[in-house]
């Protein structure tokens, strides 16, 4: 059997997994990561109580920086913030 025969099903499974993961992460706290391409400096803000609020904050930060949408010199990324790991072992 050719592995490409199941390509559609495999792609659909991957898509379903990614959608489910995104939905499950939406209510987690999120942070905004800002990166300046000129200096390669990263800054972090948050946590915001959910993904939507973090996206709104990233949009506001972008406008405050005066960076036009799609400007590669300043990027804003939103990421879920998972609970801390217990490292006392």
C-alpha positions in Angstrom: 0.0 0.0 0.0 1.3 3.4 -0.9 1.7 5.7 2.2 0.3 8.6 0.1 -3.1 6.8 -0.1 -3.9 7.9 3.4 -2.5 11.4 3.0 -5.9 13.1 3.1 -7.0 11.2 6.2 -3.6 11.9 7.9 -3.8 15.6 7.0 -7.4 15.7 8.3 -6.3 14.0 11.6 -3.4 16.5 12.0 -5.8 19.4 11.3 -8.3 18.1 13.9 -5.6 17.7 16.5 -4.3 21.2 15.9 -7.8 22.7 16.1 -8.5 20.8 19.3 -5.2 21.9 20.8 -5.8 25.5 20.0 -9.3 25.4 21.5 -8.0 23.7 24.6 -5.3 26.4 25.0 -7.7 29.4 24.4 -8.7 29.7 28.0 -5.2 29.3 29.4 -3.4 32.5 30.5 -1.3 33.9 27.6 1.7 36.2 27.2 2.7 38.5 24.4 6.2 38.2 23.1 7.7 41.2 21.3 10.8 40.9 19.2 12.8 43.7 17.7 14.6 42.5 14.6 17.1 45.4 14.9 18.3 44.5 18.3 17.1 40.9 18.6 15.7 41.8 22.1 12.7 40.0 23.4 10.2 41.5 25.8 7.3 39.7 27.4 4.0 41.1 28.8 1.2 39.5 30.6 -0.1 37.1 31.7 -3.4 37.9 30.2 -6.3 35.8 31.4 -7.0 34.2 27.9 -5.8 34.1 24.4 -8.2 36.7 23.0 -7.1 39.3 25.6 -3.5 38.6 24.7 -4.2 39.1 21.0 -5.9 42.4 21.7 -2.9 43.5 23.8 -0.5 42.5 21.1 -2.5 44.5 18.6 -2.4 47.5 20.9 1.3 47.1 21.6 1.9 47.0 17.8 0.0 50.2 17.3 1.7 51.9 20.3 5.1 51.0 18.8 4.0 52.6 15.5 4.9 49.3 13.6 2.6 48.8 10.6 1.0 45.3 10.4 3.4 42.9 8.7 6.5 45.1 9.5 9.3 42.5 10.0 11.4 44.9 12.2 9.0 44.3 15.1 7.1 41.0 15.7 4.4 40.2 18.2 3.6 36.7 19.2 0.9 35.3 21.5 1.7 32.1 23.4 -0.2 30.1 26.1 1.3 30.1 29.5 1.2 26.6 31.0 1.3 26.0 34.7 4.8 25.7 36.2 6.3 22.2 36.5 7.0 20.8 39.9 10.8 20.7 40.0 11.3 19.7 43.6 12.2 16.2 42.8 
